[in-house]
Amino acid sequence: MKKIITALTFVAAISVISGCKKYLDSDYLFDERMTTEEVFSNPDYANRWLAQAYSFMASNYMQDVSSKKSVPFNFADDMYYGDESDGYRRWKNGQYTENGLNGESKEIWNTAYKGIRQASIFIKNIDINKKFTAKEIADLKGQARFLRAYFYWILLRTYGPIPIVPDEGIDYTKEYDDIAQPRNSYEECAVYLSNELAEAAKGLSLQQGIQQIARPTRGAALALRARILLYAASPLANGKAPAEVAAALVTKDGKPLLSRTYDESKWARAAAAAKDVMDLGQYRLYVAYKKTTGDAAYPATVTPPFDSNFSNSAWPAGWSDIDPFESYRALFNGTVPAYQNSELIFTHGQNQGGEGINVLVLHQLPRLEGKGYNSHGMTQKQVDAYYMNDGTDIPGMNNMYAGRPGYEGRYNTANRTGGYVKQEELATYPELGPLGVGVNKQFARREPRFYASVSYNGATWNLLNAESVRDEKSNVQIFYYRGDPNGYKNTTYWPRTGVGIKKYVHPDDISNVSVTAYDQSRMKPKVDPSIRYAEVLLIYAEALNEINGSYNIASWDGSKTHAISRNISEMKRGIQPIRIRAGLPDYAGDVYSDPNKFRIKLKRERQVELFAEGQRYFDLRRWVDAPSEESAPVYGYNAYATKLQADLFHVPVETPSLPSIFTLKMWFWPIHYDELRRNKYLTQNPGWTNPE
């Protein structure tokens, strides 16, 4: 009988340091003399082994949504961070090495493969246990399969195609050279993960208990599967990668790692996978219901402009009985407990690293009033992406990119709205609340998701935990003019574009980081929206739009067959609920009838709906939009202008401290030299060099 092998020995892509040691030294106090059979036949020890697999999810490097440190993928062309390390400037300028910015390159790879190994050993040995019921073992195996697939997914999205460790035929006691292998192709990775997640779903329950909220359900496995298949169908992995990227991504014997041919049926498989989740009947978009009275922090519902389709119907057919603003805001800020959130499919819960959601909020809170870091901000491109409340574009949308390749049909040259809200005009602009005096009118009459996400110049921050004994104020307007407490000054913390971020912020949130770094004692606890139902609906609509033919695709368990085609009524099933929840009218008929127009709208809907959820960076790459979008200059308001220069402040200008480029090496994260030296079969990603 074999002794158990420490997870610490599996430090890279199936890399093994020989020897058998005590399990994780003293973490779980497994005796080094214990055999595999002794560990897995004991229910307590077996659960501890699986718990250790979960522990790798808590690493900063495994997060989908995170603050600035360790994993910067939450920041693309939509949001940025400004701090003493000047990290965002280096990130956007590609000024990082094979080690990453702060050692991420090696740590993401190592952490994920440690988790993969931990889960794999569990899957292979849990059947030894005779005290668990067959149903319990199936569920535990399903959890382990999900975790393993999730770790692989983190690797795939970060590095592109990676080595898949075979389930059989691997002896972890052998030397590394004996078991090292080349990278699998993207398609091989996607097929493997699709099959693994379908297998996981068979054993997983539809729901987990309140105490197990961060454990995957059947829906989590199927939703992750839909996401992976969407990426596999997207241009980068589906025959439409730029030639220089495709040519560079090969194995040492010349095997292509990205498909060289386009296969439309991959979109059909992604659509069918999303439909699998929808058909479970377990999820629905979260909504808060209409209220007729309110205050500054929880205002009465602002009724969207009249729409003949949605204004007179109750949710889910319309918005007559819901509050679009609170429906979106409360989804993220901790108002709704995870176990009561009908939209949340999977969350890390408390398995977040040191740069999770609450720390993200700390960097968004104003410096003086909210006593936060005041360093995360939003780009002008993202501000302009939000619609007006009637579904039209903001005048002047993206006019700073007029004529730029890739922006055809995505800008207008109209003048931006001017003027400032006066006291006597507040009733005309109810969406601004009672403290909106002095706000530029280009921020008026925007869609509800705008007010739930954007800290525009003069936005009201509620800060209900403020205490008068600490000289703190609630319901205070935050301005970003030069000379204002949260505006430009010769210190580190100020939004470079003159726009902050409110998403994830609860009215109770306040901190005191100037006294205690990373102080969260007066903040509402939050969980990350790692996978939510809105994303599944968007996957469904996007995939259907790309289909010209008709396909019959078996469901995840083979119990039925999905008839998949570009069916407009089905596309509306994906996009309409999101528009209705946001209080916005449907797209015009010509948008649905034209795949190119719908694609533009769909991309914008993801940009707005999934803002700050770790999606944008990877979306731009899978769509092959990154060269045009990431290299576009970052614009914002003129943060160097004072309040006396208010008109000058509100004219978008290029932000000099946030330069941007896009080069070949920025398609995928580099594989660390240590891994390339350790595994003679590995090849480096495009734009990076192999070690000598």
For each residue, the residues with C-beta under 8 A, 3 or more apart:
1: 35 36 37
2: 5 20 35 36 173
3: 20 32 33 34 35 36
4: 20 23 30 34 35 36 39 121
5: 2 9 10 16 20 21 121 172 173
6: 9 20 21 22 23 24 25
7: 10 23 24 52 114 117 118
8: 11 17 21 24 25 114
9: 5 6 16 17 18 19 21 172
10: 5 7 14 15 16 113 114 116 117 118 172
11: 8 15 17 110 113 114
12: 15 109 110 113 674 675 678 679
13: 109 113 162 163 165 180 181 675 679 682
14: 10 113 117 163 165 170 176 179 180 181
15: 10 11 12 113 176 180 675 678 679
16: 5 9 10 172 173 174 175 176 179
17: 8 9 11 176
18: 9 173 174 175
19: 9
20: 2 3 4 5 6 32 173
21: 5 6 8 9 25 32
22: 6 25 26 30 31 32
23: 4 6 7 27 28 29 30 32 34 39
24: 6 7 8 27 28 30 52
25: 6 8 21 22
26: 22 29
27: 23 24 52
28: 23 24 45 48 52
29: 23 26
30: 4 22 23 24 34 39 45 48
31: 22 34
32: 3 20 21 22 23
33: 3
34: 3 4 23 30 31 38 39 45
35: 1 2 3 4 38 39
36: 1 2 3 4 39 40 121 125 128
37: 1 40 41 128
38: 34 35 41 42 45
39: 4 23 30 34 35 36 42 45 46 49 125
40: 36 37 45 46 49 122 125 126 128 129
41: 37 38 46 128 129 130 131
42: 38 39 45 46 129
43: 46 47 129 131 132
44: 47 48
45: 28 30 34 38 39 40 42 48 49
46: 39 40 41 42 43 49 50 122 126 129 132 140
47: 43 44 50 51
48: 28 30 44 45 51 52
49: 39 40 45 46 52 53 118 121 122
50: 46 47 53 54 119 122 140 143 144
51: 47 48 54 55
52: 7 24 27 28 48 49 55 56 118
53: 49 50 56 115 118 119 122 144 147 148
54: 50 51 57 58 147 214 215 351
55: 51 52 58 351
56: 52 53 59 62 111 112 114 115 118 147 151
57: 54 62 115 147 150 214 348 351
58: 54 55 62 348 350 351 352 353
59: 56 62 63 107 111 353
60: 63 66 69 70 71 353 354 355
61: 70 71 104 107 108 111 112 154 353
62: 56 57 58 59 108 111 112 115 150 151 154 348 353
63: 59 60 66 71 348 352 353 355 356 528 614
64: 74 348 528 530 613 614
65: 74 356 357 360 528 529 530 612 613 614
66: 60 63 69 70 71 73 74 353 355 356 359 360 614
67: 74 81 355 356 359 360 362 363 376
68: 72 75 81 83 87 88 355 363 375 376
69: 60 66 87 102 354 355
70: 60 61 66 102 104 107 353 354 355
71: 60 61 63 66 74 104 108 355
72: 68 75 87 88 91 101 104
73: 66 76 158 614 617 618
74: 64 65 66 67 71 79 360 612 613 614 617
75: 68 72 78 79 80 81 88 91 617
76: 73 79 616 617 620 630
77: 379 381 382 616 620 629 630 632 634 660
78: 75 378 379 381 382 385 607 611 612 616
79: 74 75 76 376 377 378 379 382 501 611 612
80: 75 88 92 376 377 378 379 496 497 634 658
81: 67 68 75 87 88 363 375 376 377
82: 88 375 376 377 492 493 494 495 496 657
83: 68 86 87 88 373 375 492 493
84: 492
85:
86: 83 89 90
87: 68 69 72 81 83 90 91 101 102
88: 68 72 75 80 81 82 83 91 92 658
89: 86 92 93 95 657 658 659
90: 86 87 93 95 96 101
91: 72 75 87 88 95 96 101
92: 80 88 89 630 634 658 659 660 661
93: 89 90 659 660 661
94: 661 662 663 665 666
95: 89 90 91
96: 90 91 99 100 101
97: 100 670
98: 105 670 671 672 673 688
99: 96 103 104 105 106 672
100: 96 97 103 104 105 106 107 108 669 670
101: 72 87 90 91 96 104
102: 69 70 87
103: 99 100 106 107
104: 61 70 71 72 99 100 101 107 108 669
105: 98 99 100 108 109 669 670 671 672
106: 99 100 103 109 110 672 674 675
107: 59 61 70 100 103 104 110 111
108: 61 62 71 100 104 105 111 112 154 155 158 159 669
109: 12 13 105 106 112 113 155 159 671 672 675
110: 11 12 106 107 113 114
111: 56 59 61 62 107 108 114 115 151
112: 56 61 62 108 109 115 116 151 152 154 155
113: 10 11 12 13 14 15 109 110 116 117 151 155 165
114: 7 8 10 11 56 110 111 117 118
115: 53 56 57 62 111 112 118 119 147 148 151
116: 10 112 113 119 120 148 151 152 165
117: 7 10 14 113 114 120 121 165 172
118: 7 10 49 52 53 56 114 115 121 122
119: 50 53 115 116 122 123 144 145 147 148 151
120: 116 117 123 124 144 148 165 167
121: 4 5 36 49 117 118 124 125 172
122: 40 46 49 50 53 118 119 125 126 140 141 144
123: 119 120 126 141 144 145 148 167
124: 120 121 167
125: 36 39 40 121 122 128
126: 40 46 122 123 129 132 137 140 141 144
127: 137
128: 36 37 40 41 125
129: 40 41 42 43 46 126 132 137
130: 41
131: 41 43
132: 43 46 126 129 136 137 140
133: 136 137
134: 137 138
135: 138 139
136: 132 133 139 140
137: 126 127 129 132 133 134 140 141
138: 134 135 141 142 202 203
139: 135 136 142 143 203 204 205
140: 46 50 122 126 132 136 137 143 144 203
141: 122 123 126 137 138 144 145 200 203
142: 138 139 145 146 199 200 201 202 203 204 216 218 221
143: 50 139 140 146 147 200 204 215 216
144: 50 53 119 120 122 123 126 140 141 147 148
145: 119 123 141 142 148 149 196 197 199 200 203 221
146: 142 143 149 150 197 200 204 216 220 221 224
147: 53 54 56 57 115 119 143 144 150 151 216
148: 53 115 116 119 120 123 144 145 151 152 196
149: 145 146 152 153 193 196 197 200 221 224
150: 57 62 146 147 153 154 224
151: 56 62 111 112 113 115 116 119 147 148 154 155
152: 112 116 148 149 155 156 162 164 189 192 193
153: 149 150 156 157 193 224 227 228
154: 61 62 108 112 150 151 157 158
155: 108 109 112 113 151 152 158 159 162
156: 152 153 159 160 161 162 186 189 190 193 228 231
157: 153 154 231 618
158: 73 108 154 155 668 669
159: 108 109 155 156 162 668 669 671 685
160: 156 186 249 257 258 667 668 685
161: 156 183 184 185 186 188 189 249 257 258
162: 13 152 155 156 159 183 184 189
163: 13 14 181 182 183 184 679 682
164: 152 184 188 189 192
165: 13 14 113 116 117 120 170
166: 169 170
167: 120 123 124 170
168:
169: 166
170: 14 165 166 167 179
171: 174 178 179
172: 5 9 10 16 117 121 179
173: 2 5 16 18 20
174: 16 18 171 178 179
175: 16 18 178 179
176: 14 15 16 17 179 180 678 679
177: 180 680
178: 171 174 175
179: 14 16 170 171 172 174 175 176
180: 13 14 15 176 177 678 679 680 681 682
181: 13 14 163 679 681
182: 163 251 252 253 255 681 682 683
183: 161 162 163 251 257 681 682 683
184: 161 162 163 164 188 189 192 257
185: 161 188 189 255 256 257 258 259
186: 156 160 161 189 190 232 237 257 258 259
187: 190 191 232 237 259
188: 161 164 184 185 191 192
189: 152 156 161 162 164 184 185 186 192 193
190: 156 186 187 193 194 228 229 231 232 237
191: 187 188 194 195
192: 152 164 184 188 189 195 196
193: 149 152 153 156 189 190 196 197 225 228
194: 190 191 197 198 225 228 229 269 273
195: 191 192 198 199
196: 145 148 149 192 193 199 200
197: 145 146 149 193 194 200 201 221 222 224 225 228
198: 194 195 201 202 221 222 225 556 557
199: 142 145 195 196 202 203
200: 141 142 143 145 146 149 196 197 203 204 216 221
201: 142 197 198 204 218 221 222 225 556 557
202: 138 142 198 199 557
203: 138 139 140 141 142 145 199 200
204: 139 142 143 146 200 201 216 217 218 220 221
205: 139 208 217 218
206: 217 218 219 280 282
207: 217 282
208: 205 212 213 215 216 217
209: 212 213
210: 213 339
211:
212: 208 209 215
213: 208 209 210 338 339 347 349 527
214: 54 57 347 348 349 350 351 527
215: 54 143 208 212
216: 142 143 146 147 200 204 208 220 221 346
217: 204 205 206 207 208 220 221 282 345 346
218: 142 201 204 205 206 221 222 280
219: 206 222 223 277 280 282 283 345 346
220: 146 204 216 217 223 224 345 346 531
221: 142 145 146 149 197 198 200 201 204 216 217 218 224 225
222: 197 198 201 218 219 225 226 273 276 277 280 556
223: 219 220 226 227 277 345 346 531 535 536
224: 146 149 150 153 197 220 221 227 228 346 531
225: 193 194 197 198 201 221 222 228 229 273 276 556
226: 222 223 229 230 270 273 274 276 277 536 539
227: 153 223 224 230 231 531 535 539
228: 153 156 190 193 194 197 224 225 231 232
229: 190 194 225 226 232 233 266 269 270 273
230: 226 227 233 234 270 273 274 539 542 543 622
231: 156 157 190 227 228 234 236 237 618 622
232: 186 187 190 228 229 237 238 266 270
233: 229 230 237 238 266 267 269 270 543 546
234: 230 231 237 238 622 623
235: 238 239 240 241 622 623 624
236: 231 240 241 245 258 621 622 623 624 667
237: 186 187 190 231 232 233 234 241 258 259 622
238: 232 233 234 235 259 262 263 266
239: 235 259 260 261 262 263
240: 235 236 262 624
241: 235 236 237 245 246 249 258 624
242: 245 246 624 627
243: 246 247
244: 247 248 664 686
245: 236 241 242 248 249 258 664 667 686
246: 241 242 243 249 256 258 260
247: 243 244 250
248: 244 245 664 685 686 687
249: 160 161 241 245 246 256 257 258 683 685 686
250: 247 254 255 256 257 683
251: 182 183 254 255 257 681 683
252: 182 681 683
253: 182
254: 250 251
255: 182 185 250 251
256: 185 246 249 250 259 260
257: 160 161 183 184 185 186 249 250 251
258: 160 161 185 186 236 237 241 245 246 249
259: 185 186 187 237 238 239 256 262 263
260: 239 246 256
261: 239
262: 238 239 240 259
263: 238 239 259 266
264: 267 268 546 547 548 549
265: 268 269 551
266: 229 232 233 238 263 269 270
267: 233 264 270 271 543 544 546 547
268: 264 265 271 272 543 547 551 553 564
269: 194 229 233 265 266 272 273 553
270: 226 229 230 232 233 266 267 273 274 539 543
271: 267 268 274 275 539 540 543 544 547 553 562 564
272: 268 269 275 276 551 553 554 555 562 564
273: 194 222 225 226 229 230 269 270 276 277 539 556
274: 226 230 270 271 277 278 536 537 539 540 543 574
275: 271 272 278 279 540 555 562 564
276: 222 225 226 272 273 279 280 555 556 562
277: 219 222 223 226 273 274 280 283 345 533 536
278: 274 275 283 536 537 540 573
279: 275 276 555
280: 206 218 219 222 276 277 283
281:
282: 206 207 217 219
283: 219 277 278 280 342 343 345 533 536
284: 316 342 343 533
285: 316 327 342 343 533 534 537 577 578 581
286: 327 330 331 336 341 342 343
287: 315 322 323 327 581
288: 322 323 326 327 330
289: 321 322 323
290: 301 320 321 322 323
291: 294 298 300 301 323 326
292: 300 301
293: 300
294: 291 298 299 300 301
295: 298 299
296: 299 433 434 435 460 462 475
297: 462 464 474 475 507
298: 291 294 295 326 507
299: 294 295 296 302 325 430 433
300: 291 292 293 294
301: 290 291 292 294 322 323 324 325 326
302: 299 324 325 430 431 448
303:
304: 307 310 311 319 324 389 390 448 583 584
305: 389 390
306: 311
307: 304 310 311 585 586
308: 311 312
309: 313 318 585 586
310: 304 307 313 317 318 319 320 580 585 586
311: 304 306 307 308 318 319 320
312: 308 318 320
313: 309 310 317 318 319 320
314: 317 318 320 321
315: 287 318 319 320 321 322 580 581
316: 284 285 577 580
317: 310 313 314 580
318: 309 310 311 312 313 314 315 580
319: 304 310 311 313 315 322 324 580 581 583
320: 290 310 311 312 313 314 315
321: 289 290 314 315
322: 287 288 289 290 301 315 319 327 581
323: 287 288 289 290 291 301 326 327
324: 301 302 304 319 327 328 447 448 449 581 582 583
325: 299 301 302 328 329 431 448 451 452 583
326: 288 291 298 301 323 329 330
327: 285 286 287 288 322 323 324 330 331 448 581
328: 324 325 331 332 448 449 452 453 581 582
329: 325 326 332 333 335 452
330: 286 288 326 327 333 335 336
331: 286 327 328 336 341 343 529 532
332: 328 329 503 504 526 529
333: 329 330 504 505 506 509 524 526
334: 506 524 525 526
335: 329 330 506 524
336: 286 330 331 340 341
337: 340 341
338: 213 341 344 347 349 527
339: 210 213
340: 336 337
341: 286 331 336 337 338 344
342: 283 284 285 286 533
343: 283 284 285 286 331 529 532 533 534
344: 338 341 347 527 529 532 533
345: 217 219 220 223 277 283 531 532 533 536
346: 216 217 219 220 223 224 530 531
347: 213 214 338 344 527 528 529 530 531
348: 57 58 62 63 64 214 351 352 356 527 528 530
349: 213 214 338 352 527
350: 58 214 527
351: 54 55 57 58 214 348
352: 58 63 348 349 356 357 527 528
353: 58 59 60 61 62 63 66 70 356
354: 60 69 70 359
355: 60 63 66 67 68 69 70 71 359 360
356: 63 65 66 67 348 352 353 359 360 528
357: 65 352 360 361 504 526 527 528
358: 361 362 520 523 525 526
359: 66 67 354 355 356 362 363 518 520
360: 65 66 67 74 355 356 357 363 364 376 504 612
361: 357 358 364 365 372 504 505 509 523 526
362: 67 358 359 365 372 373 511 513 518 519 520 523
363: 67 68 81 359 360 372 373 374 375 376
364: 360 361 372 373 374 376 455 500 501 502 504 505
365: 361 362 370 371 372 373 374 505 509 510 511
366: 369 370 371 372 374 461 478 485 486 500
367: 370 371 372 373 374 485 486 493 494
368: 371 485 486
369: 366 461 463 466 472 473 476 478 485 486
370: 365 366 367 374 461 463 509 510 511
371: 365 366 367 368 472 510 511 512 513 514 519
372: 361 362 363 364 365 366 367 511 513
373: 83 362 363 364 365 367 376 493 513
374: 363 364 365 366 367 370 486 493 494 495 500
375: 68 81 82 83 363 492 493 494 495
376: 67 68 79 80 81 82 360 363 364 373 495 500 501
377: 79 80 81 82 495 496 497 498 499 500 501 636
378: 78 79 80 382 383 453 454 455 495 497 499 500 501
379: 77 78 79 80 382 383 497 499 634 635 636 655 658
380: 383 384 400 497 499 634 635 636 637 652
381: 77 78 384 385 398 401 632 634 635
382: 77 78 79 378 379 385 386 607 611
383: 378 379 380 386 454 456 499
384: 380 381 394 396 397 398
385: 78 381 382 604 607 608
386: 382 383 394 446 447 449 450 453 454 608
387: 390 391 392 393 394 446 447 450 584 608
388: 391 392 393 394 445 446 447
389: 304 305 431 445 446 447 448 583 584
390: 304 305 387 445 585
391: 387 388 447 584 585
392: 387 388
393: 387 388 397 412
394: 384 386 387 388 397 416 417 442 446
395: 412 414 415 416 417 442
396: 384 399 412 413 414 415 416 442
397: 384 393 394 410 411 412
398: 381 384 401 402 407 410 411 412
399: 396 402 411 412 413 414 416 652
400: 380 633 635 652 654
401: 381 398 404 407 410 411 632
402: 398 399 407 411 413
403: 407
404: 401 407 628 632
405: 408 628
406: 410 625 628 629 632
407: 398 401 402 403 404 410 411 628
408: 405
409: 597 600
410: 397 398 401 406 407 600 604
411: 397 398 399 401 402 407
412: 393 395 396 397 398 399
413: 396 399 402
414: 395 396 399
415: 395 396 418
416: 394 395 396 399 442 650 651
417: 394 395 440 441 442 444
418: 415 440 441 442 647 650
419: 440 441
420: 438 439 440 441 646
421: 425 426 429 432 436 437 438 439 441 444
422: 425 426 437
423: 426 437
424:
425: 421 422 428 429
426: 421 422 423 429 430 432 434 436 437
427: 430
428: 425
429: 421 425 426 432 436 439 441 444 445
430: 299 302 426 427 433
431: 302 325 389 444 445 446 448 451
432: 421 426 429 435 436 439 443 444 460
433: 296 299 430 436 460
434: 296 426
435: 296 432 460 475 476 477
436: 421 426 429 432 433 439 458 460 477
437: 421 422 423 426 477
438: 420 421 458 477 479
439: 420 421 429 432 436 443 444 456 457 458 459 477
440: 417 418 419 420 443 456 457 458 646 650
441: 417 418 419 420 421 429 444
442: 394 395 396 416 417 418 650
443: 432 439 440 446 450 454 456 457 458 459
444: 417 421 429 431 432 439 441
445: 388 389 390 429 431
446: 386 387 388 389 394 431 443 450 451 454
447: 324 386 387 388 389 391 450 582 583 584
448: 302 304 324 325 327 328 389 431 451 452 582 583
449: 324 328 386 452 453 582 608 609
450: 386 387 443 446 447 453 454
451: 325 431 446 448 454 459 502
452: 325 328 329 448 449 502 503
453: 328 378 386 449 450 501 502 503 611 612
454: 378 383 386 443 446 450 451 459 499 500 501 502
455: 364 378 459 461 478 495 499 500 501 502
456: 383 439 440 443 459 499
457: 439 440 443 479 480 481 498 499 637 649 650
458: 436 438 439 440 443 477 478 479
459: 439 443 451 454 455 456 477 478 500 502
460: 296 432 433 435 436 475 476 477 478
461: 366 369 370 455 475 476 477 478 502 505
462: 296 297 474 475 507
463: 369 370 466 472 473 474 475 476 507 509 510
464: 297 474 507 508
465: 474 508 509 510 522
466: 369 463 470 472 473 474 510
467: 470 472
468: 471 472
469:
470: 466 467
471: 468
472: 369 371 463 466 467 468 510
473: 369 463 466 476
474: 297 462 463 464 465 466
475: 296 297 435 460 461 462 463
476: 369 435 460 461 463 473
477: 435 436 437 438 439 458 459 460 461
478: 366 369 455 458 459 460 461 486 500
479: 438 457 458 484 486 487 643
480: 457 484 486 487 488 494 495 498 499 500 637 639
481: 457 484 487 641 642 643 645 646 649
482: 487 488 489 639 640 641 642
483: 487 488 489 642 643
484: 479 480 481 487 643
485: 366 367 368 369
486: 366 367 368 369 374 478 479 480 494 495 500
487: 479 480 481 482 483 484 494 498 639
488: 480 482 483 494 639 640
489: 482 483 494
490:
491: 494
492: 82 83 84 375
493: 82 83 367 373 374 375
494: 82 367 374 375 480 486 487 488 489 491 639
495: 82 374 375 376 377 378 455 480 486 498 499 500 636 639
496: 80 82 377 636 639 655 657 658
497: 80 377 378 379 380 634 635 636 637 639 655 658
498: 377 457 480 487 495 636 637 638 639 649
499: 377 378 379 380 383 454 455 456 457 480 495 636 637
500: 364 366 374 376 377 378 454 455 459 478 480 486 495
501: 79 364 376 377 378 453 454 455 505 612
502: 364 451 452 453 454 455 459 461 505
503: 332 452 453 611 612
504: 332 333 357 360 361 364 526 612
505: 333 361 364 365 461 501 502 509
506: 333 334 335 509 523 524 526
507: 297 298 462 463 464
508: 464 465 522 523 524
509: 333 361 365 370 463 465 505 506 522 523 524
510: 365 370 371 463 465 466 472 522 523
511: 362 365 370 371 372 519 520 521 522 523
512: 371 515 516 519 522
513: 362 371 372 373 516 517 518 519
514: 371
515: 512 519
516: 512 513 519 521
517: 513
518: 359 362 513
519: 362 371 511 512 513 515 516 522
520: 358 359 362 511 523
521: 511 516
522: 465 508 509 510 511 512 519
523: 358 361 362 506 508 509 510 511 520
524: 333 334 335 506 508 509
525: 334 358
526: 332 333 334 357 358 361 504 506
527: 213 214 338 344 347 348 349 350 352 357
528: 63 64 65 347 348 352 356 357
529: 65 331 332 343 344 347 532 613
530: 64 65 346 347 348
531: 220 223 224 227 345 346 347 535 536
532: 331 343 344 345 529 535 536
533: 277 283 284 285 342 343 344 345 536 537
534: 285 343 537 538 578 609 610
535: 223 227 531 532 538 539 610 615
536: 223 226 274 277 278 283 345 531 532 533 539 540
537: 274 278 285 533 534 540 541 573 574 575 577 578
538: 534 535 541 542 574 575 578 602 605 606 609 610
539: 226 227 230 270 271 273 274 535 536 542 543 574
540: 271 274 275 278 536 537 543 544 570 571 573 574
541: 537 538 544 545 571 573 574 575 602
542: 230 538 539 545 546 574 599 602 606
543: 230 233 267 268 270 271 274 539 540 546 547
544: 267 271 540 541 547 564 565 566 567 570 571 574
545: 541 542 566 571 595 598 599 602
546: 233 264 267 542 543 566 595 599
547: 264 267 268 271 543 544 550 551 564 565 566
548: 264 566
549: 264 565
550: 547 563 564 565
551: 265 268 272 547 563 564 565
552: 561 562 563 564
553: 268 269 271 272 561 562 564
554: 272 558 560 561 562
555: 272 275 276 279 558 559 560 561 562
556: 198 201 222 225 273 276
557: 198 201 202
558: 554 555
559: 555
560: 554 555
561: 552 553 554 555
562: 271 272 275 276 552 553 554 555
563: 550 551 552
564: 268 271 272 275 544 547 550 551 552 553
565: 544 547 549 550 551
566: 544 545 546 547 548 571 595
567: 544 570 571
568: 571 572 592 593
569: 572 573
570: 540 544 567 573 574
571: 540 541 544 545 566 567 568 574 575 592 598
572: 568 569 575 576 586 592
573: 278 537 540 541 569 570 576 577
574: 274 537 538 539 540 541 542 544 570 571 577 578
575: 537 538 541 571 572 578 579 586 587 602 605
576: 572 573 579 580 586
577: 285 316 537 573 574 580 581
578: 285 534 537 538 574 575 581 582 605 609
579: 575 576 582 584 585 586 587 605
580: 310 315 316 317 318 319 576 577 583 584
581: 285 287 315 319 322 324 327 328 577 578
582: 324 328 447 448 449 578 579 609
583: 304 319 324 325 389 447 448 580
584: 304 387 389 391 447 579 580
585: 307 309 310 390 391 579
586: 307 309 310 572 575 576 579
587: 575 579 591 592 598 601
588: 591 592
589: 592 593
590: 593 594 597
591: 587 588 594 597 598 601
592: 568 571 572 587 588 589 598
593: 568 589 590
594: 590 591 597 598
595: 545 546 566 598 599
596: 599 600
597: 409 590 591 594 600 601
598: 545 571 587 591 592 594 595 601 602
599: 542 545 546 595 596 602 603
600: 409 410 596 597 603 604
601: 587 591 597 598 604 605
602: 538 541 542 545 575 598 599 605 606
603: 599 600 606 607 619 623 625
604: 385 410 600 601 607 608
605: 538 575 578 579 601 602 608 609
606: 538 542 602 603 609 610 615 616 619
607: 78 382 385 603 604 610 611 616 619
608: 385 386 387 449 604 605 611
609: 449 534 538 578 582 605 606
610: 534 535 538 606 607 613 615 616
611: 78 79 382 453 503 607 608 616
612: 65 74 78 79 360 453 501 503 504
613: 64 65 74 529 610
614: 63 64 65 66 73 74 617 618
615: 535 606 610 618 619
616: 76 77 78 606 607 610 611 619 620
617: 73 74 75 76 614 620 621
618: 73 157 231 614 615 621 622
619: 603 606 607 615 616 622 623 625
620: 76 77 616 617 623 625 626 629 630
621: 236 617 618 624 625 626 667 668
622: 230 231 234 235 236 237 618 619
623: 234 235 236 603 619 620 626
624: 235 236 240 241 242 621 627
625: 406 603 619 620 621 628 629
626: 620 621 623 629 630 662 666 667
627: 242 624 630 631 662
628: 404 405 406 407 625 631 632
629: 77 406 620 625 626 632
630: 76 77 92 620 626 627 660 661 662 666
631: 627 628 660 661 662
632: 77 381 401 404 406 628 629 660
633: 400 654 655 659 660
634: 77 80 92 379 380 381 497 654 655 658 659 660
635: 379 380 381 400 497 652 653 654 655
636: 377 379 380 495 496 497 498 499 639 652 653 655 658
637: 380 457 480 497 498 499 641 649 650 651 652 653
638: 498 641 645 648 649 650 651 653
639: 480 482 487 488 494 495 496 497 498 636 649 655
640: 482 488
641: 481 482 637 638 645 646 648 649
642: 481 482 483 645 649
643: 479 481 483 484 646 649
644:
645: 481 638 641 642 648 649
646: 420 440 481 641 643 649 650
647: 418 650 651
648: 638 641 645 651
649: 457 481 498 637 638 639 641 642 643 645 646
650: 416 418 440 442 457 637 638 646 647
651: 416 637 638 647 648
652: 380 399 400 635 636 637
653: 635 636 637 638
654: 400 633 634 635
655: 379 496 497 633 634 635 636 639 658
656: 659
657: 82 89 496
658: 80 88 89 92 379 496 497 634 636 655
659: 89 92 93 633 634 656
660: 77 92 93 630 631 632 633 634
661: 92 93 94 630 631 666
662: 94 626 627 630 631 666
663: 94 666 687
664: 244 245 248 667 686 687
665: 94 670 685 686 687 688
666: 94 626 630 661 662 663 687
667: 160 236 245 621 626 664 685 686 687
668: 158 159 160 621 685 686
669: 100 104 105 108 158 159 685
670: 97 98 100 105 665 684 685 688
671: 98 105 109 159 675 676 682 684 685 688
672: 98 99 105 106 109 675 676
673: 98 676 677 691
674: 12 106 677 678
675: 12 13 15 106 109 671 672 678 679 682
676: 671 672 673 679 682 684 690 691
677: 673 674 691
678: 12 15 176 180 674 675
679: 12 13 15 163 176 180 181 675 676 682
680: 177 180
681: 180 181 182 183 251 252
682: 13 163 180 182 183 671 675 676 679
683: 182 183 249 250 251 252 690
684: 670 671 676 688 689 690
685: 159 160 248 249 665 667 668 669 670 671 688
686: 244 245 248 249 664 665 667 668
687: 248 663 664 665 666 667
688: 98 665 670 671 684 685
689: 684
690: 676 683 684
691: 673 676 677
692:
